[in-house]
Amino acid sequence: MKLTRRSFLKKSGLAAGALGLSLQTFDFEEWSAQAQEAEVEKLPTQCNTCGTQCGAWAYVKNGRVWKVEGHEEHARSLGKLCARSHGGLGWVYDADRVQQPLKRVGEKEFEPISWEQALTEIADKLDDILTEYGPGYVAYGHYPRSTGTFYSERLMHALGVSTLCTHATSCNAARNTGFLYSMGGVPDADLSNTEYALIIGRNHGGGIRTDQMKKMSEALSGDAKIVCVDPRQNNIARIADDWVPIKPGTDLAMVLAISNVIIEEGLYDEEYVEEHAVGFDQFAERVERVTPDWAEQVTDVPAEKIKEMALELGENRPRSLVHPSWGGAFGAKYANSEETARAVACVNALLGNINEEGGLIFHPTPELGSLNEDQYPAPEEPDTRRADGVGVMDEYPLAGDFGLPHYLMEKAQEGELKSMFIRHHNPVRNFPDYEHMAEGFRNLDLSVVFEINMTETAMLADYVLPECSFMEREEVIEASGGPYASISMRTQVIPKVYEETKSFDEIIVELAEKLGVGEYFNFTLDEVNRARLEPYDITLEEFKEKGSMLIDMEAPLGDKDLNTRSGDFEFYSEVYDHVGRPGVVGWQPPAIGVDLEEDEFRFATGKEGFHSHTATANIESLAQITKDYDTNRLWINSSVAEERGIEDGDKVKVKSPVSTEEVRVKVTELIHPGTVFMPSGYGNKTPFYETAEEIATLNPNDIVPYQTSDIAGHSMRQETTVKIEKV
């Protein structure tokens, strides 16, 4: 679109008075010529449209970002960016951003206030809560990245607060727990060098991370055989060597049966399990009766296909693997997700592929320096009561320090949590059961959200503190490990778009002063970053120009020492046994069971490669992709649709135990007949997202009830059944 004098004034919102000159003296043609001839600056920074925070180059002209490219020396981007990164620039110039501190004065009603008033009132109210109830009644939740983690932990610890939590129980908490208590952590899949990879539920084309897509592309273009197990044919399954549809929630049975075959056929690495593992005999005895024939009845995967996958895994070891996944089939989806993760870890141990080329590798993360504690003392980590039951024997003894935000909302409703601070996180919308989450948030005496947009969580907050966007602020240097390793930082590439916004570090330092703990923040952001760069021969000024640099890290090939209690792989977990859980993994059905009623369907959800949950639905360019490809529909199997007289594009009612919603359908053969699938990025409930309303539809979290698994405490995001009725 051609920029004219009229459109310039309209789009910029400037009047003659605001310009400080009269329209008669303003030469638009001269201004336009100068603007067009202005220099284009290429500045390093990081994307923030999802949690990966890929390194990027921002192209800036006349103080505005007009495009981004991937930073070639960042471990996550490797010179490439996904659609979300390009679309994310829409956030920067969104006129509906939060532009100054807001105080809630009624239902969905806010008044703008000054920073002084906001921080003073927040500090006074928090002081009252800490005095009356103690720090065990306060919590902080965020999507954990370098700046947020550094400043929030320091502030909360200074106040004696120990309940810090992340989004993980809606993402990958079960996966992390299962791998932690078997092999000591989650390794990387060496897809570039593998000969056979079994991928269960992980959709690299939906939950995009460009470095992992590079590895997947190398595997697909090489000699490796890639087999995808998923109830629907996801993006990667479409180009893999084989797609194996499975009944959702039964992956555990298939994985145990694969172990059965590998052991029965003598295809496991005997030397590894004898010298570097504990509990193998108990595991072998446990899976002896878990045969492919039995698993077929549970999973709908033919016994012969299970045997085939097991044999090909065993015959190609150690250059074969079962992918550790992410969210996928067992990140935080079912009551048995932790056990599925443990079983996946066990198969990899049978293959002897840990820290072997073509298998699973625990790559190190680059070292970073830290502030001198004599000069900049840090508060001690408090030993106070956690509000979410993490580490408590009769609550969630095996839940990690990722915390349980959804369980905290139950605690809030019971009066056991009085205040919560939220940053870079939208738990009210992105956990199952909106009303459960919203009611808990409403019940808090003090809720504070740090945000750039009016999310569903911000809409319920007592105070909303506006951050400047990711292009308008600097942040703490971070290190990224994996097959590629780097250190990087977000740099400020443009001036603030809205003057009354602040960066998170600024807000926390000012709030700390109000709370009387300012002595723990007697440093600048530059001093933090100079300390972090101490291991490297580069100044902070030089690094700000570079933005990111790859670090050579040696892969620990051949290293068999693991970060477990025993130092070995644990087919048997003493920790699990100690807290009353099965020490050896075995079959556990999903909470919804294996056999459903004839008119019931299992429900599945997942990501699209151009949206980050519901965070990006209000970005015009990304919403347009949804419109152009008509993706905000419920997948249903063709044969099932035909039986019910449902045609492609029809609207149906989706009934679950907690709600009834309407949605249009996508009729396809590419999904298990007993399953329906819905992308997760739609259904915003905030009235401040006008663009999102144009593509609004069913959100999976509206039909799944509030639940908490008894091991990792995750949210079991697919533990529900639905009935479908044509409208």
N, C-alpha and C positions, 0 to 999 in steps of 0.2 A: 504494500500500500504506500502511495506517495505521501510524504510528509508535507503538508501545506501550513501556511501561517495559522489558518483557522484550527486545523487538527493539532498543531503544536500547542496552541493555547488551551484547547479543550483537554488534551491528554495530560498536559503538565499541571493543569488546574491553576495556572498562574493568571492573575489579572494585572492590569497596569500598575495598580498600587503596590502589589506584591513584588513586582519587578523593580519597583523603585524608580521607574521612569515612565514617560508617557508613550503611548502607542505611536504617537506622531514621530517620536525620535528614535523608535526601534526599527532598525533596518533588518528585516527578516532574511532577505536574500544574502546579505553580508554574514549574518549569524549562521545561516545554513551552510554557506560555503566554508566558513571556518570550522564548523563542526565536522563536515565531511573530510576535511583535510587533516583533522587531528590525528595524532600518533596513536597507534594501537599498541598497548602494552600486553605482554604475555607474562603472567604472574603465577607462581606456584601456590596451590592451596589443596584442600581436600573437599570432596563431595560430602553431603550430609543427607542425601535423600533416602538412604537406608543406613543401617548400622555398620556396614562394611567400611565406610569412609575412605573410598578409593582416592588415591592421589590424582590430582588434576592440574591442568594448566587453564587458567582463566584468561580470556581475551577481553581486555578492558579498553573502551574508547569513550572519551568524554565523561569519565567517571562512572560508566555503566558497563556491566558484564553483558557481552552479546553472544558468547559461545564458550564452551569448555571442551577440552580434549583430555584424554588419559595421560597421566604422567608415566613416562617409560621407566622411571626408577622407583616406582612404588610397588611393593610386593603384591598388592591386591589388584591394581589396575593393569600394570605392565603395558601401559600405553593405550589401553582400551577403556571405554566407558559404556555402560548400558543405557537404555532409553530413559531410565529414571533419573540418571545424572543430568542428561540434557534437559529433561522436563523440569527438574528441580529448580532451575533458575526462575520458574514461575513463582516460587515462594518468595524470592527476594523482593520482587516488585508487586506483590499482592496487596492491593489497596485495603483488603479486609484483615491484614495482619494486626496483631495487638500492638498498638503504637505508644501506649503509656500505661503505667500501673492502673489496675482496675480493682475495685472493691465491690463485692456482691451486696446488693441492697434489696434483693427480692428474687423470685423465681425467674431465672434467665435475665435478670436486670442487674446492670453494673453501672457504677459511676467512676469516672476518671479521677484519680487522686495523684498527689505528688509522691516522688520517691521518699521524701522525708516522712510523710505521713504513713505511707505503706510500711516501710521498714520499722518505724517506731511502733506502730500498732502490732505488727507481727511479733516483734521482739517482746513487747509487754505481755501479749497473750501467751506466747510460748513460755516465758518466765513463770507465769501463773500456773501453767499446766505442769511444768517441771517441779515447781514448789509443792503443788498439791498432790500430784500423782507420782512424780518421779520419771526418769528417762525411759523406763520400760513401757511407757504409754505413748511414746513418740516413735515415728518411723519415717524412713526416707526411701523413695523408690525411683529408679531411673533405668535408662538403657545405658549400660556401663561403658564409657569410653574415657580417654585419658584425663581430660579437664574435669568432667563431672565427678569421676572417681576421686581424683586428687583433692579437689576442694570440698566436695560433700563429705567425704570420710573425715577429713581434718576437722570440719565444723561439727559434725555429729559426734565424733569422738571427744571433742572438747566439751561437749554438753553432756557426755556420759551415755549417749544413745548408741545402742548396739544393733538395732533392727534396721539394717540396710538391705534392700532387696532389688532385684532386677526383673526383667520380663521373662526369664528363663522357664518358669513353670508354665508358660503358654507356648514355649518354643522347643527347647532341647534338654530340659532338666532330667527327664527319665533316661535319655541316651547318655548324658554325662554321668549320671549316678551308676548305671550299669557298667560302663567302661571303667569308671574310677575304682570300683570294688572288684574288678577282675584283672585289669592290666595297668591301673594307676593313672589313667587319663585317657584322653581321646587323641589318637594319632592321625596322621594324614595318610590318605590313600595314594600310593605311588602309581597313578593311572598311566603315566607316560611309559613306564617300564613293565607293566603287568602283561601277562598273557591271557588272563581270564579274570573278569570282574563281575561279581553278582551284586547288583544295586537294588536295594529294597526300599522303595518309596522316595528315594532322593531324586529330585527333579532339578538338575543343574540349569535347565532352561527356564524354570519358573523362579526358583530362589537363586537368582544369578549372582555369582561372584566371578569376576572375569578371569582371575588366575585359575580358578577351578575349571572354568569352561575351557581354558587353554589346555589344561591337562586332559580333560575329557576329549577335546578335539584331537589331540595327539593320539589318544588311545583308539578312537574311532577310525582315524586315518591310517593306523598301523595294523599290525597283525593280531592285536588283542581281540578276544571275543567278549562282547559286552552283553550281559543279560539283565533286563530290567523286570523286577517283580513289582506290580502296582495294580490296584483295582481298575485303574483307567490307563489308557495309553498316553502317558505324559509326553512332554516335549522331547526328552531324551529317548524314551521308549520307541518313539517313531523312527529314530535313526539308528537304534541299537540293532544288534544281531538277532535278538529275540525278546519278545514281550510275553511275560507270564502273568495273566490276570489272576488275582487271588481274592478271597473273601476278606474284607477289611477286619483287622483285629486278630487274625489267626496266623500271622507271620511267624509267631513263636513256634507253632506246631511244625511248620515247614523247616525252620532252621534246626530244630531238635532232630527231625528226621534226616536232614542232611548230615548232621553229626553222627547219627546212627550208622548211615551207609559208609561214611569215611572210616569209622572205627571198625565196622564189620569187614570191610574190604581191605583193611590193613594199609590204608592210604595216608594215615597220619604220620607226623614226624616223631617217631619213637624217641629219638635222641633228645629232641626239645622237651617233650613232656616228661621224660625221666629226669633230666638235669635242670630244667628251668621252670617247672610247674609243680603245683601242689594240688592234690585232690583229683587227679585224673581217674583213678580207679572208681572213685565214688561217682564221678560224672558219667563214665562209661556204663556203669551199672544203672544209672538213672535213665539213660537214653536207650537202653537195650530194648525196651518194649515200645519205644516211639518209632514205629516203622513207617516207611513211605505209604504203605497201604492204609494204615490208621490215619496218617496225616492227610491223605487225599479226602477222606470223609469229613475232615474238619475244615480244610482250606479250599476245596474245589480245585486244587492243583493236582493233575494226574500223578499217580505214584511213579510212573516211568519218567516223567519230567523231573521229579524230585531226585530220583536216582541219577539221571543224566547230569543235573547240576552238581550233585555231590561228587560224581566220578570225575567230571571235568575240573572241579576245584582241586581234588586230590591229585590228579595226574599232572597238573600244572604247577604244583607247589614247588618252591615257596613264591614263585611269581604268579600267585593267584590270591584273590582276596574277596571277602564280603565287605562291602563299603560300610564305614561307620555311620553314614547318613548324617542328617542334621535334625530337622523337624520330622519330615518324611513319615514313615510308618510307625516309628517308635520314639519320636522326640518328646512328645507330651500328649499322646493321643488316647491311650487305653490304660486300663487298670493293670495290664500285663506288660506295659512298655518297658519298664526297668528290666524285667526278666527277658524280654526280647533282646534288649541291648546286651545283657550278659551272655545270652546264647550266641549272638553274633560275634562277640569277643571270643567265645570259646571255639567257634569254628576257625577263626583266624589263628588261634593258638594251636589247634590241631594241624594246621597247615605249616606251622613253624615260620610264619612270614613276618613276625614282629622285628622291626629294624632290619629288614631284608629288602633288597631291590625288587621292585615289582609287588611288594606287599604293603604293610602298614609301617610307617616311620614316624618316630617321635622327634621331629625337627626342633632344634633349639630356637629360642627367641633372642635377638640381639640385646646386649647389656645396655642399660642406661644408668647414668649417675643420679645422685640424689642430693638434696640440700644438706649442708653441714648442720647436724643436729645441735652442736654446741652453740652455733650462731643463730639457728632457726629451729628452736625446739618444737617437736611434734607432740601432741597430746597422746597419752597412753591409750591403747585400745581398751575400751571399758569391758568389765566383766559383769555387766548388768543383764537383767532378765530380757530375753528376746520376746517380743510380743507375738511372733508367728510360730512358736513351738519348734523352731529349728534346733536340732540337737537335744531335744527333750525326750526322754525315754518313752513316756506314755503319749507323746504326740508324734513328732516327726524326727526320730533320731538319726535317720540317714539323709535327710534333706540337706543340701549344701548351703553355703553362705549366699547363694542366689536368692534365698528368702521366698516367701509365699504371699504375694500381694493379694490374691483372691481370698486366702484364708484370713488375712488381716481385715478384710471387709466384714467377715463374720465376727471377728473380735471387736470391730468398731460397733457393730449392731448390739453386741453384748456389753458395751461400755468398757471393754478391755484395751481399747486404743482411742486416744483422744486427739492426736494430731498427726498429720502426714504431709510431707513435702514431696512433690513429684517434679521430675525434670526429664525431658526428651522421652516421654513415655505416656501412653494413653490407656491405662489399665481398665478404666470404666468401659471403654468400647472394645478392647482387644482381649478380654477374658470372657469365657462363657457366662451367660445369664446377666444381661445388662442391668436388670432391676436389682439383683443381688449386689452387684458392684456399686450401682448408683446409691442404693439405700445405705450401704456402709459408708460411702463418702459423705452423704448428707448428715450422717450421725456424728461426724467428727466435730469437735469444738473449734478446731483450727485446721484449715486445709489451704495449702499454698502451692501453686503451680507455676513453674518457670516455663514459658512457652513463647512461640512466635505466632501461633494460630489459636483460635478459640475451639479447641478440641472438646470432645464430650467430657473429659475429665476437667478441663479448664472451666467449662460451663457450670460445673458444680462446686468450684473452688470458692473459698472466702476471699482469696486474693489471687490475682494473676499478675505475675511480674514479667514484663516483656523483654525477652532477649533480642539482640540484633541477630540478623540471619547469618548463616555460615559463611557468607562472602564478606561480612562486615566485621569480623572479629578474629583475633589470634587465639591460639589454644596451646595447651601443654603438648610437648613433643611426645610421640608414642612410638613403640616398637612393635613390629609385626613379624611373627615367625611363620614357619611353614616351608614348603619346597623352595619358595623364594622368601628372602628376609629383607626388611628395610627399616629405617627409622624415618619419621616424617612429622610434619607439623602443618596445621592450618594457619595460613597467614591472611591478614586483612587485605583484600584486593580492591575494595571500594570504600568510600566514606559511608557513614550511617545513612540509611534511607530515611529513617524516622529518628529524630534527634533524641527523643526521650527513651529510647531503648538502650539497654546496657548488655555487656558481655557477662557470662556467668561468673567469672572470677571477680569482676567488679562488684556484682551484687553480693556475693558471699563475703567478701572482705568488709563491705559496708554493714552487712547484717551482723557479722561477727563483732564488730565494734559496738553495735547497739546491744548485743547480748553479753558484752563484757568479756569476750574471749579473743579480742583483737591481737593479743600478744602472740597467738599462733599463726598470724598472717603478716608478720613483720618483714615481708619480702615482696618483690615485684614478680610479675609473670616472666619477665626477661631473666631475672635471677634464677627462677625455677628451671627455665630452659637452658641457661648456661650450665647449670649443674648437671642437667641430663646429658649434655654433650661432652662432659669431661672425658669419657673413654675414647673420644674421637678427635682426630687432628683437624678440627674445623671450628671456626668461630661462629657465634650465633648470627652475626651479621651475614656471614657467608652462607650459612645454612638457610636463612630466610630467603635468600635469592635462589637457592637450589630447591628448597621445599621438601625434598625426599631424596634418599640415596639407598641403593641396594647394598646390603652387607653380606659378604661371603661367610657362610656358616657351614661347617662340616656336618654332614648327616651322620648320625651315630650308627652306621651300618655294622651289624654284627654284635652290637651291645645288647646283652640279654638282661641287664639289671633293670628292673621296673620299679616304679614309685608306688609299690603296694606294701602292705604290712610285712609280708614275708620277703619282699624283694624279687619274687618270682611271679609268674602268671598264676592266678588263683581260680582254678576250677571250683574249689571249695573256699568260701569266704568265712573266716572266723568272725569277722565283724557282723555280717548278716546273721550268723548263728547266734551271736551274743545278744542281738536285739530282738530275737524271736522270729526272724525271717529265715526262709530256707537257705541253708549254707551252700547247697548245690542247686543250680537252676533246673527247673522242670516245668512241665506243662501247667499253665494257668490260663483259663479262658478269659476273654474280655468280660467286663461287667454286664454287657447286654446279652451275653451268652453266645452260643454257636448256632443254634437253630431258632429261627424267628417264625412268627406267624406268616401265613401265606401272603397277606397284603402289606407286610412290613418291608422296609428297605433299610439297609445300613447307610449311614451318612458319612461322607468324606469331604474334606476341604483341602485347599492348598493354594500356593501363590501363583501369580502371573508375573512374567518377566518385566512388566511395565508398571507395576504398582507395588508399593510397600505397605502391605496391610491396608488399612483405611486412611493412612496418612496422606496419600497422594491423589485421592479421588477428586480433590478440589483443584488440582492443577489442570488447566484447560487443555494443554497439549496431550497429557496422558489420558485424560478423560475422553479426548477425541479418538484415541486408539481403541478404547472400549467401544465407542459408538461405531467406528468404522468396521470393526471386526465382530461386533455384536457378542461380546464375550461374557456379559453379566447375566448368564443364563444357567439354569440347573441342568446338568448332564443326566440323561436317562437312556437306558439301553433300548435299541430299536425294537427288538422283539417284545419287550415289556410294554413299550409305548403303543405298539400295534394292538396288543391284547386289550389295552384300556382305551383305545380310540383317541390317543393323544398324537398330535402331529407337531412337527418342528415349529417352534415359535408360539405354540399354544401357552396359555397361562394356566397354572395349576396351583392348588392349595397344598402346602407342605405342613402336615400336622405332626408335631412332636409332643412328648409328655408335658412340655412347658409352654408351647405357643403354636399358633397357626399363622403362617405367612403365605403371601402370594408371590409367584415368580414365573417368568417365562422359561420354556425348556429348550434344550438343545438335544435333539434325538440323534443318537449315534451308536454305532456298533462297538465303539472303542471304550466300553466300560463294562465291568462285571454286571451281569443281569440283576443281581440282588442288591445293587449299590446305586446311589445317586451322589453326584459330586457338585459342589458349589465353590467357585473362587472366593477367596476371603476378603477381597479389597473393597467391598461395597457396603451400603447400608448405614451411612453416617446418620447420626441423630442430632447433630448440632445444627441449629438454624443459620449459623454463620457461614456455612459451606454451600453457596448457591450453585456452583458448578457441579458439586457432588450430587446435588438433588436431581440433576438431569439424568444421572446414571444410577440412581439409588434403587436398590432391590434387596433381596434377602441377604442378611448377614448371618453366617454360620453360628455366631455367638448368641443369636436370638432364639435358636431352637435347641441348644445344648444346655442342660441344667448345670447349676453350680455343683461341682464334685471335687474331691481332693483324694489323690491316690495315697495309699497307706505307707508307701516307702519314700519316694522323693517328694511327695506332696504336690505333684504336678496337677494340672487342671483337667486332664482326660478329655481333650477337646473334641473327640469323635465318639464318645460313649453315649450314643443315643440312637434310637430308631425313629423312622418317620413313615407316615402314610401319605400317599399321593392321590389327589382327587382333581380331575379336570374341572376348571371353572366354566 
